[in-house]
Amino acid sequence: MDGSVGFVPTMGALHRGHLSLIRRSVEENDHTVVSVFVNPAQFLPGEDLEAYPRREEADAKICEIAGVDVLFMPEISSMYGSDEVKLKAPEYLGYILEGNRRPGHFDGVVRVVMKLFGLVGPKRAYFGKKDAQQLVILQKMVNDLFLPVEIVPVDTVREEDGLALSSRNVYLTPEERRRALSISRSLKSASRLIMAGEYDCAKIAEHMLGIMRDIDVEYVRIVDRSFRPLERVEIQNSIILVAARVGKTRLIDNLWI
């Protein structure tokens, strides 16, 4: 198609977070393509592939109202074949933190995104900053492989109570949701500490863990934009990352400093 193409790859069950990506693309490009594809390659054995929420009709309506030009909803058989050439995530970035917890997950992410870029041919592709590690890996993929695609990071969208929007939030009971709010509270409190002059990462993490004492925290890490661990916060070059389990639901959130 003529003109610039913006691309928003998703796994469906669209919410306001996805809409923020779509709106940016519609504003900044002549055409917008949205894909809905629950990618089996990024799910590990025992993860919630079959249970992952699917709402194709609702997703199509949302895209229509938002001004999307093309909605691409491929079948698995059209995306993957046998004995494929495979692309892998970087050895460091792909296997720390989320990659350590879910080994091979980011291999599946880069495989499908590379395929989608080849099919869509976008000028710009839009990804949420909530999935910080994924975003940084895809930026590196584009740079390393000299792809003519601009990766556009978009700020996390939150509910009024502060909970970061996620398709998995539907799994939370009312009580679990109340406890999950300690994640965003801990990030806000960390921001206030930094604004007050506290840059010691260990002290900030300890403070956050105290706020999240009623949930099962997997990690709190403060890293630079290359995901190298920091001892002291670097303004405009730091990300505070949280992963926690509330009931059976695993949630991630972060704060870009």
C-alpha positions in Angstrom: 0.0 0.0 0.0 1.1 3.6 -0.7 2.2 5.8 2.3 3.7 4.9 5.6 2.5 1.8 7.5 2.3 1.6 11.3 2.1 -1.8 12.9 0.7 -3.0 16.2 1.4 -6.7 16.9 -0.9 -8.1 19.6 -2.1 -11.4 21.0 -5.7 -10.1 21.1 -8.0 -9.6 24.0 -7.5 -5.9 23.3 -7.8 -3.4 26.1 -7.1 0.3 26.5 -3.4 -0.4 26.6 -3.5 -1.8 23.1 -5.7 1.1 22.1 -3.0 3.6 23.1 -0.7 1.8 20.7 -3.2 1.8 17.9 -4.1 5.5 18.3 -0.4 6.4 18.1 -0.1 4.5 14.9 -3.2 6.0 13.4 -1.9 9.5 14.3 1.6 9.0 12.9 1.1 6.9 9.8 -1.0 6.8 6.6 -2.1 3.2 7.3 -2.3 1.1 10.4 -2.1 -2.7 10.5 -3.0 -4.7 13.7 -2.2 -8.4 14.1 -4.0 -10.7 16.5 -2.0 -13.9 16.9 -1.6 -16.0 20.0 1.9 -17.1 19.3 2.6 -20.7 20.5 6.3 -20.3 20.1 6.5 -17.9 23.1 4.6 -20.2 25.5 6.5 -22.7 27.6 5.1 -26.2 28.5 2.5 -25.8 31.2 1.8 -22.1 30.5 -1.6 -20.8 29.7 -1.6 -21.0 25.9 -5.1 -22.7 25.7 -6.5 -20.5 28.5 -5.2 -17.3 27.1 -8.2 -15.0 26.5 -9.5 -14.9 23.0 -12.1 -12.4 21.8 -11.8 -12.2 18.1 -15.2 -10.5 17.4 -14.7 -7.9 20.0 -11.1 -7.3 18.8 -12.3 -6.8 15.3 -14.9 -4.3 16.4 -12.4 -2.3 18.5 -10.0 -2.1 15.5 -12.8 -0.9 13.2 -13.8 1.8 15.6 -10.2 2.8 16.2 -9.6 3.4 12.5 -7.4 0.4 11.8 -7.0 -0.3 8.0 -6.0 -3.9 8.1 -6.6 -6.5 10.8 -4.4 -9.6 10.3 -5.5 -12.7 12.2 -3.3 -15.6 10.8 -3.7 -19.3 11.6 -0.8 -21.1 13.3 -0.3 -23.3 10.2 0.3 -20.3 8.0 2.9 -18.8 10.3 5.0 -21.9 11.2 6.4 -24.8 9.1 8.7 -27.7 9.7 12.5 -27.4 10.1 12.5 -23.6 9.9 15.4 -21.2 9.9 15.2 -19.9 13.5 16.1 -16.6 15.1 17.1 -16.5 18.7 17.1 -13.8 21.4 20.4 -12.4 22.6 22.2 -14.7 25.1 22.3 -12.1 27.8 19.1 -10.1 27.3 17.0 -13.1 26.4 17.9 -15.2 29.4 17.9 -12.9 32.4 14.9 -11.9 34.5 11.8 -12.8 32.4 14.0 -15.0 30.2 15.4 -16.8 33.2 11.9 -17.5 34.5 10.6 -18.4 31.1 13.7 -19.8 29.1 13.0 -19.7 25.4 10.1 -17.3 25.7 12.0 -14.4 24.0 13.2 -16.8 21.2 9.5 -17.2 20.4 8.9 -13.5 20.5 11.7 -12.5 18.1 10.7 -15.3 15.7 7.1 -14.2 15.4 7.9 -10.5 15.3 10.5 -11.0 12.5 7.9 -13.0 10.5 5.3 -10.3 11.1 7.7 -7.5 10.0 8.4 -9.5 6.8 4.7 -9.9 6.1 3.6 -6.3 7.0 6.6 -4.2 6.0 6.0 -1.4 8.5 7.8 1.8 8.8 7.0 2.0 12.5 6.0 -0.7 15.0 4.4 0.1 18.4 5.2 -1.7 21.7 4.3 -1.0 25.2 6.9 0.0 27.8 5.2 -2.3 30.3 6.9 -5.2 28.6 10.3 -3.5 29.0 12.6 -6.5 28.4 10.7 -7.5 25.2 10.8 -3.9 24.0 14.6 -3.6 24.5 15.2 -7.0 22.8 13.2 -6.0 19.8 15.0 -2.7 19.6 18.3 -4.7 19.6 16.9 -7.1 16.9 16.1 -4.2 14.6 19.5 -2.6 15.2 21.5 -5.8 14.9 19.7 -6.9 11.7 19.6 -3.5 10.1 15.8 -3.7 9.7 14.1 -0.6 8.2 11.6 -0.4 11.1 11.4 2.2 13.9 10.4 0.7 17.2 8.1 3.2 19.0 7.8 2.7 22.8 4.5 3.7 24.3 3.9 4.5 28.0 2.0 2.0 30.2 -1.7 2.5 30.5 -3.2 2.0 34.0 -6.6 1.6 35.6 -7.7 4.5 37.8 -6.5 2.6 40.8 -3.0 2.3 39.3 -3.0 -1.3 38.2 -1.2 -1.7 34.9 -3.5 -2.9 32.2 -3.0 -6.6 31.1 -5.0 -9.2 29.5 -4.2 -11.4 32.5 -5.9 -9.1 34.9 -9.2 -10.9 34.3 -7.8 -13.8 36.2 -7.6 -11.8 39.5 -10.3 -12.2 42.1 -11.5 -8.9 43.8 -9.3 -9.7 46.8 -6.3 -10.5 44.6 -6.8 -7.3 42.7 -6.7 -5.3 45.9 -3.4 -6.9 46.9 -2.0 -6.5 43.4 -2.2 -2.7 43.8 0.8 -2.9 46.0 2.9 -3.3 42.9 2.1 0.1 41.5 2.2 1.6 45.0 5.7 0.4 45.4 6.8 1.9 42.1 5.2 5.3 43.0 6.9 5.2 46.4 10.2 4.4 44.7 9.7 7.4 42.4 9.2 9.6 45.4 12.3 8.3 47.1 14.4 9.0 44.0 12.9 12.5 43.7 13.9 13.1 47.4 17.5 12.1 46.5 17.7 8.4 47.3 19.7 6.7 44.5 20.9 3.6 46.3 19.3 0.7 44.4 19.4 -1.8 47.3 17.6 0.6 49.7 15.0 1.4 47.1 14.4 -2.3 46.4 14.1 -3.1 50.1 11.6 -0.3 50.5 9.5 -1.6 47.7 9.6 -5.2 49.0 8.2 -3.9 52.3 5.2 -2.4 50.5 4.6 -5.6 48.6 4.9 -7.9 51.6 1.4 -9.4 51.1 2.1 -10.8 47.6 4.7 -13.3 46.2 7.4 -11.1 44.7 9.7 -12.9 42.2 12.0 -10.0 41.7 12.7 -6.3 42.1 15.5 -5.1 39.9 16.9 -1.8 38.9 18.8 -1.9 35.6 20.0 0.5 33.0 18.4 0.7 29.5 20.6 -2.2 28.4 19.4 -4.3 31.3 22.7 -4.2 33.2 22.2 -4.2 37.0 22.8 -0.9 38.7 24.0 -0.1 42.2 22.8 3.5 42.0 20.0 5.0 39.9 21.0 6.8 36.8 18.5 9.4 35.8 17.1 8.9 32.3 18.9 5.6 32.1 17.2 3.4 34.6 14.2 1.0 34.8 12.8 -0.4 38.0 11.3 -3.8 37.2 8.9 -5.9 39.3 7.5 -9.4 38.8 5.1 -10.9 41.3 2.5 -13.6 41.6 -0.9 -12.8 43.1 -2.8 -16.0 43.6 -2.2 -17.9 40.3 -1.7 -14.8 38.2 1.7 -13.6 37.4 2.0 -9.8 36.9 4.9 -7.6 35.7 5.2 -3.8 36.0 8.0 -1.2 35.8 9.0 2.4 36.1 11.3 4.1 33.6 13.5 6.7 35.3 
